[in-house]
Structures are given as structure tokens and as C-alpha cells.
Amino acid sequence: MRNWWFALALGCSGSDVAPSISEKEPDLCEPIWREMEALAPPLKEATGESFRMPSQHEFIGVCRSLPKSAQACLSVRYRIDHASDCEKAMSKLTNKEKKRLTRALSTPLDENALPQ
């Protein structure tokens, strides 16, 4: 499945023309990281010290290890518009994938409380 529309939805391209089939499928994780960076300041302000932003390396590594259908769901914007699809995609993740994602995205008060 081509996800060129996803980059357009995030405003990453001014073009409304679909890429040709020969183009490489875009990396969803980089634009999602940028979305997270933009959302981080208001989240930190709202949650105070309990907010922990994952490192870019940590997030992108976990994101890229997931199936494309689940990667897209890491975007808040995409998840809101595709709640049913995301629920299905996330339910198909293995326990190992779910644990890695939880560790990367969790915002614990005590980092020792992370699942092992």
C-alpha cells in the first residue's frame, strides 16, 4: 500500500500529485517524529515533570521495527482519523513489539517502573 497521502496530510509536501509507482515508499517514522517534537512542549506543560520524550534514535528504531500499518498509527493525527484501522493494526502486534513500543513511548514518574 502506498502511503504518499500520509506525507501530504502532515504538510510535508505541497504537491497533490501521487508519486509514481517506481518511487521508494516513504519512511513514515521521520514525519511522525517531527509531529511528536511539535507536540512535546504543550504536553510537557500540561503534564509537568511526568512527561518523558523518547530519544529520536529510540523512537525511530522502534517505529521502523513495526509493520507499516502500525507505524502510521503512531501519528496522533492519523490515529484520530483512522481509529478503527489503528485498533486493528495495534491488536496484531506481537507481545514483544507491544513491550518495545510501551517502553519507547511511556512517560513514567519512576523509570524503574518500566515493564521488563
Jmol script that loads the backbone (N, CA, C; Angstrom):
load data "model"
ATOM      1  N   MET A   1       0.840  -1.177   0.000  1.00  0.00           N
ATOM      2  CA  MET A   1       0.000   0.000   0.000  1.00  0.00           C
ATOM      3  C   MET A   1       0.889   1.246   0.000  1.00  0.00           C
ATOM      4  N   ARG A   2       0.624   2.149  -0.891  1.00  0.00           N
ATOM      5  CA  ARG A   2       1.399   3.386  -0.975  1.00  0.00           C
ATOM      6  C   ARG A   2       0.849   4.375   0.038  1.00  0.00           C
ATOM      7  N   ASN A   3       1.714   5.017   0.795  1.00  0.00           N
ATOM      8  CA  ASN A   3       1.283   5.963   1.821  1.00  0.00           C
ATOM      9  C   ASN A   3       1.681   7.390   1.493  1.00  0.00           C
ATOM     10  N   TRP A   4       1.721   7.756   0.224  1.00  0.00           N
ATOM     11  CA  TRP A   4       2.105   9.110  -0.170  1.00  0.00           C
ATOM     12  C   TRP A   4       1.167  10.152   0.408  1.00  0.00           C
ATOM     13  N   TRP A   5      -0.096   9.786   0.567  1.00  0.00           N
ATOM     14  CA  TRP A   5      -1.098  10.717   1.103  1.00  0.00           C
ATOM     15  C   TRP A   5      -0.808  11.075   2.548  1.00  0.00           C
ATOM     16  N   PHE A   6      -0.126  10.180   3.243  1.00  0.00           N
ATOM     17  CA  PHE A   6       0.189  10.420   4.648  1.00  0.00           C
ATOM     18  C   PHE A   6       1.115  11.632   4.785  1.00  0.00           C
ATOM     19  N   ALA A   7       2.143  11.697   3.943  1.00  0.00           N
ATOM     20  CA  ALA A   7       3.059  12.833   3.980  1.00  0.00           C
ATOM     21  C   ALA A   7       2.324  14.120   3.610  1.00  0.00           C
ATOM     22  N   LEU A   8       1.415  14.036   2.676  1.00  0.00           N
ATOM     23  CA  LEU A   8       0.633  15.211   2.306  1.00  0.00           C
ATOM     24  C   LEU A   8      -0.225  15.684   3.472  1.00  0.00           C
ATOM     25  N   ALA A   9      -0.820  14.758   4.190  1.00  0.00           N
ATOM     26  CA  ALA A   9      -1.683  15.104   5.320  1.00  0.00           C
ATOM     27  C   ALA A   9      -0.896  15.816   6.410  1.00  0.00           C
ATOM     28  N   LEU A  10       0.380  15.476   6.550  1.00  0.00           N
ATOM     29  CA  LEU A  10       1.215  16.119   7.557  1.00  0.00           C
ATOM     30  C   LEU A  10       1.817  17.427   7.056  1.00  0.00           C
ATOM     31  N   GLY A  11       1.514  17.768   5.810  1.00  0.00           N
ATOM     32  CA  GLY A  11       2.034  19.012   5.268  1.00  0.00           C
ATOM     33  C   GLY A  11       3.491  18.922   4.859  1.00  0.00           C
ATOM     34  N   CYS A  12       3.983  17.718   4.601  1.00  0.00           N
ATOM     35  CA  CYS A  12       5.390  17.537   4.257  1.00  0.00           C
ATOM     36  C   CYS A  12       5.663  17.815   2.787  1.00  0.00           C
ATOM     37  N   SER A  13       4.620  17.975   1.997  1.00  0.00           N
ATOM     38  CA  SER A  13       4.802  18.220   0.582  1.00  0.00           C
ATOM     39  C   SER A  13       3.685  19.105   0.087  1.00  0.00           C
ATOM     40  N   GLY A  14       4.015  20.038  -0.788  1.00  0.00           N
ATOM     41  CA  GLY A  14       2.996  20.911  -1.343  1.00  0.00           C
ATOM     42  C   GLY A  14       2.344  20.300  -2.572  1.00  0.00           C
ATOM     43  N   SER A  15       2.822  19.178  -3.022  1.00  0.00           N
ATOM     44  CA  SER A  15       2.311  18.562  -4.228  1.00  0.00           C
ATOM     45  C   SER A  15       1.059  17.746  -3.944  1.00  0.00           C
ATOM     46  N   ASP A  16       0.099  17.819  -4.859  1.00  0.00           N
ATOM     47  CA  ASP A  16      -1.082  16.984  -4.704  1.00  0.00           C
ATOM     48  C   ASP A  16      -1.089  15.885  -5.757  1.00  0.00           C
ATOM     49  N   VAL A  17       0.067  15.631  -6.360  1.00  0.00           N
ATOM     50  CA  VAL A  17       0.200  14.598  -7.357  1.00  0.00           C
ATOM     51  C   VAL A  17       0.815  13.363  -6.714  1.00  0.00           C
ATOM     52  N   ALA A  18       0.196  12.222  -6.932  1.00  0.00           N
ATOM     53  CA  ALA A  18       0.714  10.982  -6.359  1.00  0.00           C
ATOM     54  C   ALA A  18       2.056  10.644  -6.994  1.00  0.00           C
ATOM     55  N   PRO A  19       2.992  10.097  -6.196  1.00  0.00           N
ATOM     56  CA  PRO A  19       4.282   9.710  -6.760  1.00  0.00           C
ATOM     57  C   PRO A  19       4.113   8.518  -7.696  1.00  0.00           C
ATOM     58  N   SER A  20       5.045   8.339  -8.594  1.00  0.00           N
ATOM     59  CA  SER A  20       4.974   7.207  -9.500  1.00  0.00           C
ATOM     60  C   SER A  20       5.245   5.916  -8.728  1.00  0.00           C
ATOM     61  N   ILE A  21       4.807   4.827  -9.300  1.00  0.00           N
ATOM     62  CA  ILE A  21       4.969   3.517  -8.666  1.00  0.00           C
ATOM     63  C   ILE A  21       6.445   3.198  -8.447  1.00  0.00           C
ATOM     64  N   SER A  22       7.319   3.718  -9.277  1.00  0.00           N
ATOM     65  CA  SER A  22       8.737   3.398  -9.167  1.00  0.00           C
ATOM     66  C   SER A  22       9.423   4.088  -7.993  1.00  0.00           C
ATOM     67  N   GLU A  23       8.767   5.099  -7.398  1.00  0.00           N
ATOM     68  CA  GLU A  23       9.390   5.794  -6.271  1.00  0.00           C
ATOM     69  C   GLU A  23       9.404   4.913  -5.030  1.00  0.00           C
ATOM     70  N   LYS A  24      10.413   5.110  -4.230  1.00  0.00           N
ATOM     71  CA  LYS A  24      10.565   4.371  -2.983  1.00  0.00           C
ATOM     72  C   LYS A  24       9.460   4.771  -2.004  1.00  0.00           C
ATOM     73  N   GLU A  25       8.931   3.806  -1.286  1.00  0.00           N
ATOM     74  CA  GLU A  25       7.904   4.101  -0.282  1.00  0.00           C
ATOM     75  C   GLU A  25       8.508   4.978   0.804  1.00  0.00           C
ATOM     76  N   PRO A  26       7.810   6.046   1.196  1.00  0.00           N
ATOM     77  CA  PRO A  26       8.383   6.977   2.166  1.00  0.00           C
ATOM     78  C   PRO A  26       8.498   6.371   3.567  1.00  0.00           C
ATOM     79  N   ASP A  27       9.452   6.875   4.291  1.00  0.00           N
ATOM     80  CA  ASP A  27       9.622   6.479   5.687  1.00  0.00           C
ATOM     81  C   ASP A  27       8.590   7.244   6.507  1.00  0.00           C
ATOM     82  N   LEU A  28       7.707   6.535   7.176  1.00  0.00           N
ATOM     83  CA  LEU A  28       6.675   7.174   7.995  1.00  0.00           C
ATOM     84  C   LEU A  28       7.229   7.663   9.323  1.00  0.00           C
ATOM     85  N   CYS A  29       8.291   7.065   9.797  1.00  0.00           N
ATOM     86  CA  CYS A  29       8.781   7.341  11.150  1.00  0.00           C
ATOM     87  C   CYS A  29       9.374   8.737  11.314  1.00  0.00           C
ATOM     88  N   GLU A  30      10.066   9.240  10.305  1.00  0.00           N
ATOM     89  CA  GLU A  30      10.656  10.583  10.399  1.00  0.00           C
ATOM     90  C   GLU A  30       9.586  11.661  10.548  1.00  0.00           C
ATOM     91  N   PRO A  31       8.525  11.691   9.684  1.00  0.00           N
ATOM     92  CA  PRO A  31       7.497  12.726   9.873  1.00  0.00           C
ATOM     93  C   PRO A  31       6.733  12.565  11.189  1.00  0.00           C
ATOM     94  N   ILE A  32       6.566  11.341  11.635  1.00  0.00           N
ATOM     95  CA  ILE A  32       5.877  11.128  12.911  1.00  0.00           C
ATOM     96  C   ILE A  32       6.745  11.661  14.052  1.00  0.00           C
ATOM     97  N   TRP A  33       8.057  11.470  13.956  1.00  0.00           N
ATOM     98  CA  TRP A  33       8.971  12.024  14.971  1.00  0.00           C
ATOM     99  C   TRP A  33       8.840  13.543  15.027  1.00  0.00           C
ATOM    100  N   ARG A  34       8.797  14.174  13.850  1.00  0.00           N
ATOM    101  CA  ARG A  34       8.662  15.634  13.809  1.00  0.00           C
ATOM    102  C   ARG A  34       7.326  16.080  14.417  1.00  0.00           C
ATOM    103  N   GLU A  35       6.290  15.305  14.181  1.00  0.00           N
ATOM    104  CA  GLU A  35       4.992  15.604  14.804  1.00  0.00           C
ATOM    105  C   GLU A  35       5.105  15.521  16.324  1.00  0.00           C
ATOM    106  N   MET A  36       5.789  14.487  16.815  1.00  0.00           N
ATOM    107  CA  MET A  36       5.962  14.325  18.262  1.00  0.00           C
ATOM    108  C   MET A  36       6.759  15.490  18.846  1.00  0.00           C
ATOM    109  N   GLU A  37       7.797  15.916  18.139  1.00  0.00           N
ATOM    110  CA  GLU A  37       8.593  17.059  18.614  1.00  0.00           C
ATOM    111  C   GLU A  37       7.737  18.312  18.741  1.00  0.00           C
ATOM    112  N   ALA A  38       6.823  18.507  17.779  1.00  0.00           N
ATOM    113  CA  ALA A  38       5.958  19.682  17.815  1.00  0.00           C
ATOM    114  C   ALA A  38       4.946  19.599  18.953  1.00  0.00           C
ATOM    115  N   LEU A  39       4.509  18.397  19.283  1.00  0.00           N
ATOM    116  CA  LEU A  39       3.526  18.216  20.352  1.00  0.00           C
ATOM    117  C   LEU A  39       4.152  18.173  21.738  1.00  0.00           C
ATOM    118  N   ALA A  40       5.453  17.945  21.815  1.00  0.00           N
ATOM    119  CA  ALA A  40       6.121  17.784  23.108  1.00  0.00           C
ATOM    120  C   ALA A  40       6.000  18.986  24.044  1.00  0.00           C
ATOM    121  N   PRO A  41       6.257  20.224  23.591  1.00  0.00           N
ATOM    122  CA  PRO A  41       6.172  21.358  24.527  1.00  0.00           C
ATOM    123  C   PRO A  41       4.801  21.513  25.210  1.00  0.00           C
ATOM    124  N   PRO A  42       3.672  21.454  24.458  1.00  0.00           N
ATOM    125  CA  PRO A  42       2.392  21.578  25.158  1.00  0.00           C
ATOM    126  C   PRO A  42       2.103  20.386  26.077  1.00  0.00           C
ATOM    127  N   LEU A  43       2.566  19.196  25.694  1.00  0.00           N
ATOM    128  CA  LEU A  43       2.369  18.028  26.563  1.00  0.00           C
ATOM    129  C   LEU A  43       3.184  18.161  27.841  1.00  0.00           C
ATOM    130  N   LYS A  44       4.411  18.625  27.707  1.00  0.00           N
ATOM    131  CA  LYS A  44       5.259  18.804  28.892  1.00  0.00           C
ATOM    132  C   LYS A  44       4.655  19.853  29.822  1.00  0.00           C
ATOM    133  N   GLU A  45       4.127  20.922  29.239  1.00  0.00           N
ATOM    134  CA  GLU A  45       3.497  21.963  30.042  1.00  0.00           C
ATOM    135  C   GLU A  45       2.253  21.424  30.759  1.00  0.00           C
ATOM    136  N   ALA A  46       1.487  20.599  30.077  1.00  0.00           N
ATOM    137  CA  ALA A  46       0.254  20.055  30.664  1.00  0.00           C
ATOM    138  C   ALA A  46       0.520  18.989  31.716  1.00  0.00           C
ATOM    139  N   THR A  47       1.576  18.191  31.519  1.00  0.00           N
ATOM    140  CA  THR A  47       1.830  17.072  32.425  1.00  0.00           C
ATOM    141  C   THR A  47       2.962  17.337  33.409  1.00  0.00           C
ATOM    142  N   GLY A  48       3.709  18.387  33.204  1.00  0.00           N
ATOM    143  CA  GLY A  48       4.805  18.696  34.114  1.00  0.00           C
ATOM    144  C   GLY A  48       5.931  17.699  34.010  1.00  0.00           C
ATOM    145  N   GLU A  49       6.485  17.372  35.124  1.00  0.00           N
ATOM    146  CA  GLU A  49       7.658  16.502  35.172  1.00  0.00           C
ATOM    147  C   GLU A  49       7.378  15.054  34.806  1.00  0.00           C
ATOM    148  N   SER A  50       6.102  14.656  34.698  1.00  0.00           N
ATOM    149  CA  SER A  50       5.801  13.261  34.373  1.00  0.00           C
ATOM    150  C   SER A  50       5.985  12.964  32.886  1.00  0.00           C
ATOM    151  N   PHE A  51       6.222  13.978  32.067  1.00  0.00           N
ATOM    152  CA  PHE A  51       6.381  13.769  30.629  1.00  0.00           C
ATOM    153  C   PHE A  51       7.818  13.406  30.302  1.00  0.00           C
ATOM    154  N   ARG A  52       7.990  12.361  29.507  1.00  0.00           N
ATOM    155  CA  ARG A  52       9.320  11.954  29.044  1.00  0.00           C
ATOM    156  C   ARG A  52       9.257  11.731  27.544  1.00  0.00           C
ATOM    157  N   MET A  53       9.963  12.538  26.824  1.00  0.00           N
ATOM    158  CA  MET A  53      10.038  12.393  25.372  1.00  0.00           C
ATOM    159  C   MET A  53      11.094  11.347  25.068  1.00  0.00           C
ATOM    160  N   PRO A  54      10.751  10.341  24.253  1.00  0.00           N
ATOM    161  CA  PRO A  54      11.784   9.358  23.898  1.00  0.00           C
ATOM    162  C   PRO A  54      12.863  10.021  23.052  1.00  0.00           C
ATOM    163  N   SER A  55      14.023   9.419  23.017  1.00  0.00           N
ATOM    164  CA  SER A  55      15.062   9.949  22.137  1.00  0.00           C
ATOM    165  C   SER A  55      14.665   9.658  20.697  1.00  0.00           C
ATOM    166  N   GLN A  56      15.164  10.464  19.778  1.00  0.00           N
ATOM    167  CA  GLN A  56      14.856  10.253  18.370  1.00  0.00           C
ATOM    168  C   GLN A  56      15.321   8.866  17.926  1.00  0.00           C
ATOM    169  N   HIS A  57      16.507   8.499  18.319  1.00  0.00           N
ATOM    170  CA  HIS A  57      17.061   7.191  17.956  1.00  0.00           C
ATOM    171  C   HIS A  57      16.170   6.062  18.482  1.00  0.00           C
ATOM    172  N   GLU A  58      15.768   6.157  19.745  1.00  0.00           N
ATOM    173  CA  GLU A  58      14.922   5.143  20.371  1.00  0.00           C
ATOM    174  C   GLU A  58      13.577   5.036  19.642  1.00  0.00           C
ATOM    175  N   PHE A  59      12.916   6.174  19.420  1.00  0.00           N
ATOM    176  CA  PHE A  59      11.609   6.164  18.796  1.00  0.00           C
ATOM    177  C   PHE A  59      11.666   5.628  17.368  1.00  0.00           C
ATOM    178  N   ILE A  60      12.593   6.154  16.573  1.00  0.00           N
ATOM    179  CA  ILE A  60      12.653   5.745  15.169  1.00  0.00           C
ATOM    180  C   ILE A  60      13.025   4.272  15.043  1.00  0.00           C
ATOM    181  N   GLY A  61      13.899   3.785  15.904  1.00  0.00           N
ATOM    182  CA  GLY A  61      14.240   2.361  15.882  1.00  0.00           C
ATOM    183  C   GLY A  61      13.035   1.476  16.142  1.00  0.00           C
ATOM    184  N   VAL A  62      12.251   1.829  17.148  1.00  0.00           N
ATOM    185  CA  VAL A  62      11.050   1.050  17.463  1.00  0.00           C
ATOM    186  C   VAL A  62      10.026   1.210  16.344  1.00  0.00           C
ATOM    187  N   CYS A  63       9.816   2.423  15.895  1.00  0.00           N
ATOM    188  CA  CYS A  63       8.844   2.690  14.830  1.00  0.00           C
ATOM    189  C   CYS A  63       9.148   1.860  13.589  1.00  0.00           C
ATOM    190  N   ARG A  64      10.396   1.881  13.154  1.00  0.00           N
ATOM    191  CA  ARG A  64      10.768   1.161  11.926  1.00  0.00           C
ATOM    192  C   ARG A  64      10.684  -0.353  12.082  1.00  0.00           C
ATOM    193  N   SER A  65      10.698  -0.841  13.300  1.00  0.00           N
ATOM    194  CA  SER A  65      10.602  -2.287  13.508  1.00  0.00           C
ATOM    195  C   SER A  65       9.153  -2.789  13.432  1.00  0.00           C
ATOM    196  N   LEU A  66       8.194  -1.858  13.423  1.00  0.00           N
ATOM    197  CA  LEU A  66       6.785  -2.227  13.383  1.00  0.00           C
ATOM    198  C   LEU A  66       6.296  -2.375  11.942  1.00  0.00           C
ATOM    199  N   PRO A  67       5.204  -3.126  11.750  1.00  0.00           N
ATOM    200  CA  PRO A  67       4.590  -3.180  10.419  1.00  0.00           C
ATOM    201  C   PRO A  67       4.137  -1.778  10.000  1.00  0.00           C
ATOM    202  N   LYS A  68       4.113  -1.493   8.685  1.00  0.00           N
ATOM    203  CA  LYS A  68       3.724  -0.168   8.178  1.00  0.00           C
ATOM    204  C   LYS A  68       2.353   0.259   8.698  1.00  0.00           C
ATOM    205  N   SER A  69       1.413  -0.675   8.802  1.00  0.00           N
ATOM    206  CA  SER A  69       0.064  -0.319   9.265  1.00  0.00           C
ATOM    207  C   SER A  69       0.097   0.210  10.693  1.00  0.00           C
ATOM    208  N   ALA A  70       0.971  -0.329  11.523  1.00  0.00           N
ATOM    209  CA  ALA A  70       1.097   0.136  12.904  1.00  0.00           C
ATOM    210  C   ALA A  70       1.936   1.409  12.980  1.00  0.00           C
ATOM    211  N   GLN A  71       2.934   1.541  12.110  1.00  0.00           N
ATOM    212  CA  GLN A  71       3.755   2.762  12.095  1.00  0.00           C
ATOM    213  C   GLN A  71       2.881   3.991  11.911  1.00  0.00           C
ATOM    214  N   ALA A  72       1.996   3.955  10.947  1.00  0.00           N
ATOM    215  CA  ALA A  72       1.126   5.102  10.673  1.00  0.00           C
ATOM    216  C   ALA A  72       0.324   5.490  11.902  1.00  0.00           C
ATOM    217  N   CYS A  73      -0.036   4.523  12.710  1.00  0.00           N
ATOM    218  CA  CYS A  73      -0.870   4.764  13.891  1.00  0.00           C
ATOM    219  C   CYS A  73      -0.114   5.443  15.028  1.00  0.00           C
ATOM    220  N   LEU A  74       1.186   5.586  14.914  1.00  0.00           N
ATOM    221  CA  LEU A  74       1.944   6.326  15.916  1.00  0.00           C
ATOM    222  C   LEU A  74       1.741   7.827  15.752  1.00  0.00           C
ATOM    223  N   SER A  75       1.201   8.230  14.618  1.00  0.00           N
ATOM    224  CA  SER A  75       0.862   9.634  14.389  1.00  0.00           C
ATOM    225  C   SER A  75      -0.472   9.934  15.055  1.00  0.00           C
ATOM    226  N   VAL A  76      -0.492  10.950  15.892  1.00  0.00           N
ATOM    227  CA  VAL A  76      -1.735  11.340  16.568  1.00  0.00           C
ATOM    228  C   VAL A  76      -2.787  11.713  15.531  1.00  0.00           C
ATOM    229  N   ARG A  77      -2.383  12.489  14.541  1.00  0.00           N
ATOM    230  CA  ARG A  77      -3.321  12.924  13.503  1.00  0.00           C
ATOM    231  C   ARG A  77      -3.925  11.739  12.764  1.00  0.00           C
ATOM    232  N   TYR A  78      -3.076  10.801  12.374  1.00  0.00           N
ATOM    233  CA  TYR A  78      -3.557   9.632  11.641  1.00  0.00           C
ATOM    234  C   TYR A  78      -4.468   8.786  12.531  1.00  0.00           C
ATOM    235  N   ARG A  79      -4.057   8.583  13.772  1.00  0.00           N
ATOM    236  CA  ARG A  79      -4.821   7.737  14.685  1.00  0.00           C
ATOM    237  C   ARG A  79      -6.223   8.292  14.921  1.00  0.00           C
ATOM    238  N   ILE A  80      -6.351   9.597  15.031  1.00  0.00           N
ATOM    239  CA  ILE A  80      -7.663  10.213  15.236  1.00  0.00           C
ATOM    240  C   ILE A  80      -8.560   9.943  14.031  1.00  0.00           C
ATOM    241  N   ASP A  81      -8.023  10.089  12.840  1.00  0.00           N
ATOM    242  CA  ASP A  81      -8.810   9.911  11.619  1.00  0.00           C
ATOM    243  C   ASP A  81      -9.048   8.453  11.237  1.00  0.00           C
ATOM    244  N   HIS A  82      -8.246   7.548  11.778  1.00  0.00           N
ATOM    245  CA  HIS A  82      -8.342   6.133  11.398  1.00  0.00           C
ATOM    246  C   HIS A  82      -8.374   5.234  12.635  1.00  0.00           C
ATOM    247  N   ALA A  83      -9.191   5.588  13.595  1.00  0.00           N
ATOM    248  CA  ALA A  83      -9.221   4.880  14.883  1.00  0.00           C
ATOM    249  C   ALA A  83      -9.477   3.390  14.725  1.00  0.00           C
ATOM    250  N   SER A  84     -10.418   3.016  13.911  1.00  0.00           N
ATOM    251  CA  SER A  84     -10.756   1.604  13.745  1.00  0.00           C
ATOM    252  C   SER A  84      -9.594   0.825  13.119  1.00  0.00           C
ATOM    253  N   ASP A  85      -8.998   1.394  12.056  1.00  0.00           N
ATOM    254  CA  ASP A  85      -7.857   0.744  11.404  1.00  0.00           C
ATOM    255  C   ASP A  85      -6.685   0.601  12.370  1.00  0.00           C
ATOM    256  N   CYS A  86      -6.464   1.635  13.175  1.00  0.00           N
ATOM    257  CA  CYS A  86      -5.351   1.600  14.127  1.00  0.00           C
ATOM    258  C   CYS A  86      -5.594   0.580  15.241  1.00  0.00           C
ATOM    259  N   GLU A  87      -6.818   0.481  15.684  1.00  0.00           N
ATOM    260  CA  GLU A  87      -7.131  -0.516  16.705  1.00  0.00           C
ATOM    261  C   GLU A  87      -6.806  -1.911  16.183  1.00  0.00           C
ATOM    262  N   LYS A  88      -7.168  -2.183  14.944  1.00  0.00           N
ATOM    263  CA  LYS A  88      -6.876  -3.488  14.323  1.00  0.00           C
ATOM    264  C   LYS A  88      -5.369  -3.689  14.165  1.00  0.00           C
ATOM    265  N   ALA A  89      -4.679  -2.671  13.653  1.00  0.00           N
ATOM    266  CA  ALA A  89      -3.234  -2.784  13.416  1.00  0.00           C
ATOM    267  C   ALA A  89      -2.479  -3.014  14.720  1.00  0.00           C
ATOM    268  N   MET A  90      -2.834  -2.267  15.758  1.00  0.00           N
ATOM    269  CA  MET A  90      -2.137  -2.405  17.037  1.00  0.00           C
ATOM    270  C   MET A  90      -2.458  -3.746  17.714  1.00  0.00           C
ATOM    271  N   SER A  91      -3.654  -4.249  17.504  1.00  0.00           N
ATOM    272  CA  SER A  91      -4.007  -5.534  18.116  1.00  0.00           C
ATOM    273  C   SER A  91      -3.239  -6.698  17.486  1.00  0.00           C
ATOM    274  N   LYS A  92      -2.713  -6.485  16.279  1.00  0.00           N
ATOM    275  CA  LYS A  92      -1.955  -7.531  15.587  1.00  0.00           C
ATOM    276  C   LYS A  92      -0.478  -7.558  15.974  1.00  0.00           C
ATOM    277  N   LEU A  93      -0.029  -6.581  16.756  1.00  0.00           N
ATOM    278  CA  LEU A  93       1.372  -6.563  17.177  1.00  0.00           C
ATOM    279  C   LEU A  93       1.661  -7.729  18.109  1.00  0.00           C
ATOM    280  N   THR A  94       2.859  -8.243  18.031  1.00  0.00           N
ATOM    281  CA  THR A  94       3.270  -9.299  18.955  1.00  0.00           C
ATOM    282  C   THR A  94       3.481  -8.694  20.340  1.00  0.00           C
ATOM    283  N   ASN A  95       3.526  -9.543  21.355  1.00  0.00           N
ATOM    284  CA  ASN A  95       3.791  -9.052  22.713  1.00  0.00           C
ATOM    285  C   ASN A  95       5.138  -8.339  22.790  1.00  0.00           C
ATOM    286  N   LYS A  96       6.126  -8.863  22.080  1.00  0.00           N
ATOM    287  CA  LYS A  96       7.453  -8.235  22.072  1.00  0.00           C
ATOM    288  C   LYS A  96       7.374  -6.836  21.462  1.00  0.00           C
ATOM    289  N   GLU A  97       6.652  -6.694  20.352  1.00  0.00           N
ATOM    290  CA  GLU A  97       6.502  -5.382  19.721  1.00  0.00           C
ATOM    291  C   GLU A  97       5.768  -4.416  20.651  1.00  0.00           C
ATOM    292  N   LYS A  98       4.732  -4.905  21.309  1.00  0.00           N
ATOM    293  CA  LYS A  98       3.962  -4.067  22.234  1.00  0.00           C
ATOM    294  C   LYS A  98       4.831  -3.586  23.397  1.00  0.00           C
ATOM    295  N   LYS A  99       5.671  -4.465  23.940  1.00  0.00           N
ATOM    296  CA  LYS A  99       6.553  -4.088  25.047  1.00  0.00           C
ATOM    297  C   LYS A  99       7.568  -3.034  24.612  1.00  0.00           C
ATOM    298  N   ARG A 100       8.177  -3.234  23.439  1.00  0.00           N
ATOM    299  CA  ARG A 100       9.158  -2.260  22.934  1.00  0.00           C
ATOM    300  C   ARG A 100       8.513  -0.902  22.717  1.00  0.00           C
ATOM    301  N   LEU A 101       7.290  -0.908  22.183  1.00  0.00           N
ATOM    302  CA  LEU A 101       6.572   0.336  21.941  1.00  0.00           C
ATOM    303  C   LEU A 101       6.206   1.014  23.255  1.00  0.00           C
ATOM    304  N   THR A 102       5.758   0.238  24.219  1.00  0.00           N
ATOM    305  CA  THR A 102       5.406   0.784  25.534  1.00  0.00           C
ATOM    306  C   THR A 102       6.621   1.416  26.188  1.00  0.00           C
ATOM    307  N   ARG A 103       7.757   0.734  26.121  1.00  0.00           N
ATOM    308  CA  ARG A 103       8.990   1.286  26.705  1.00  0.00           C
ATOM    309  C   ARG A 103       9.398   2.580  26.018  1.00  0.00           C
ATOM    310  N   ALA A 104       9.272   2.624  24.708  1.00  0.00           N
ATOM    311  CA  ALA A 104       9.696   3.815  23.966  1.00  0.00           C
ATOM    312  C   ALA A 104       8.768   4.999  24.202  1.00  0.00           C
ATOM    313  N   LEU A 105       7.487   4.755  24.401  1.00  0.00           N
ATOM    314  CA  LEU A 105       6.519   5.839  24.497  1.00  0.00           C
ATOM    315  C   LEU A 105       6.021   6.130  25.903  1.00  0.00           C
ATOM    316  N   SER A 106       6.430   5.326  26.877  1.00  0.00           N
ATOM    317  CA  SER A 106       5.919   5.528  28.227  1.00  0.00           C
ATOM    318  C   SER A 106       6.487   6.801  28.839  1.00  0.00           C
ATOM    319  N   THR A 107       5.738   7.362  29.773  1.00  0.00           N
ATOM    320  CA  THR A 107       6.174   8.574  30.466  1.00  0.00           C
ATOM    321  C   THR A 107       6.065   8.348  31.967  1.00  0.00           C
ATOM    322  N   PRO A 108       6.824   7.372  32.485  1.00  0.00           N
ATOM    323  CA  PRO A 108       6.688   7.064  33.913  1.00  0.00           C
ATOM    324  C   PRO A 108       7.309   8.122  34.813  1.00  0.00           C
ATOM    325  N   LEU A 109       6.753   8.244  36.006  1.00  0.00           N
ATOM    326  CA  LEU A 109       7.364   9.107  37.020  1.00  0.00           C
ATOM    327  C   LEU A 109       8.647   8.478  37.510  1.00  0.00           C
ATOM    328  N   ASP A 110       8.655   7.166  37.596  1.00  0.00           N
ATOM    329  CA  ASP A 110       9.815   6.424  38.036  1.00  0.00           C
ATOM    330  C   ASP A 110      10.237   5.497  36.914  1.00  0.00           C
ATOM    331  N   GLU A 111      11.354   5.768  36.273  1.00  0.00           N
ATOM    332  CA  GLU A 111      11.769   4.953  35.136  1.00  0.00           C
ATOM    333  C   GLU A 111      12.044   3.508  35.528  1.00  0.00           C
ATOM    334  N   ASN A 112      12.222   3.225  36.817  1.00  0.00           N
ATOM    335  CA  ASN A 112      12.415   1.836  37.255  1.00  0.00           C
ATOM    336  C   ASN A 112      11.122   1.046  37.147  1.00  0.00           C
ATOM    337  N   ALA A 113       9.989   1.735  36.950  1.00  0.00           N
ATOM    338  CA  ALA A 113       8.693   1.064  36.849  1.00  0.00           C
ATOM    339  C   ALA A 113       8.397   0.562  35.442  1.00  0.00           C
ATOM    340  N   LEU A 114       9.331   0.752  34.511  1.00  0.00           N
ATOM    341  CA  LEU A 114       9.102   0.285  33.142  1.00  0.00           C
ATOM    342  C   LEU A 114       8.972  -1.230  33.118  1.00  0.00           C
ATOM    343  N   PRO A 115       8.102  -1.772  32.237  1.00  0.00           N
ATOM    344  CA  PRO A 115       7.972  -3.217  32.142  1.00  0.00           C
ATOM    345  C   PRO A 115       9.263  -3.855  31.669  1.00  0.00           C
ATOM    346  N   GLN A 116       9.569  -5.014  32.189  1.00  0.00           N
ATOM    347  CA  GLN A 116      10.782  -5.739  31.816  1.00  0.00           C
ATOM    348  C   GLN A 116      10.551  -6.653  30.704  1.00  0.00           C
TER     349      GLN A 116
END
end "model"
wireframe off; spacefill off
backbone 0.3
color backbone group
